[in-house]
Amino acid sequence: MTDTTADSGTPVFRLVYRSSATMERENRPAELEEIFELSRRNNTDLGLSGALLVWEDTFVQVLEGDEATVRDLYATIAADPRHEDVVLLDAHTVDDRVFARWSMAHISDDEGADLPAARGDEAPDVPHAVPRLEDERQKVVLDLMREYANPDVQPL
Ligand SMILES: Cc1cc2nc3c(=O)[nH]c(=O)nc-3n(C[C@H](O)[C@H](O)[C@H](O)COP(=O)(O)O)c2cc1C
């Protein structure tokens, strides 16, 4: 197993995309459980970290790690029929991992989420305040993911 926290502090490639779920609503919890379970296993083996925001029909996923590994996995994920309208929003080398602790953090307003995204009073349609934040850098990326969940944000 690769320790995804081992290279914390060294540059890392980060890719962010947005997509729309195609799975039937009633099958979604089971399908998502399957995706998270497999992703956590695969991503750990690949030395990747990241997070998947699940918000209504929208996914926003961050993948962090070696550039070729991240791009390869993105190509696989983009071809997955469980979602559509996959748009690349960001792909850059950055100073550090934000989700080093997670092979794939689950961000949503579900009770079981690793990082909660709450529904704001003022703008109930977009994921809003995240009440318990681990650190400031995570807050920056989470804010960004919530912003990316907005369909008006343009692809790269
Ligand atoms: C929204 C979404 C996010 C996904 N995230 C990952 C991921 O982070 N890691 C991963 O290995 N597979 C992820 N998958 C699953 C991949 O698309 C694919 O099914 C999986 O990697 C197995 O691919 P393979 O059958 O070619 O080995 C995701 C699928 C979806 C729909």
The ligand as an ORCA input file, in Angstrom:
! r2SCAN-3c Opt
* xyz 0 1
  C     -18.133      9.989    -10.168
  C     -17.169      8.845    -10.247
  C     -15.955      8.936     -9.563
  C     -15.036      7.887     -9.613
  N     -13.859      8.001     -8.935
  C     -12.961      6.997     -8.998
  C     -11.716      7.107     -8.323
  O     -11.407      8.097     -7.662
  N     -10.872      6.043     -8.397
  C     -11.165      4.917     -9.106
  O     -10.342      3.988     -9.146
  N     -12.336      4.786     -9.758
  C     -13.231      5.794     -9.717
  N     -14.430      5.668    -10.374
  C     -14.713      4.393    -11.075
  C     -14.037      4.344    -12.426
  O     -14.800      5.065    -13.378
  C     -13.884      2.873    -12.894
  O     -15.115      2.214    -12.855
  C     -12.917      2.141    -11.997
  O     -11.700      2.837    -11.893
  C     -12.633      0.716    -12.513
  O     -12.099      0.811    -13.795
  P     -11.612     -0.487    -14.583
  O     -12.815     -1.365    -14.665
  O     -11.130      0.045    -15.889
  O     -10.529     -1.071    -13.728
  C     -15.354      6.716    -10.347
  C     -16.570      6.639    -11.035
  C     -17.476      7.687    -10.992
  C     -18.771      7.570    -11.727
*
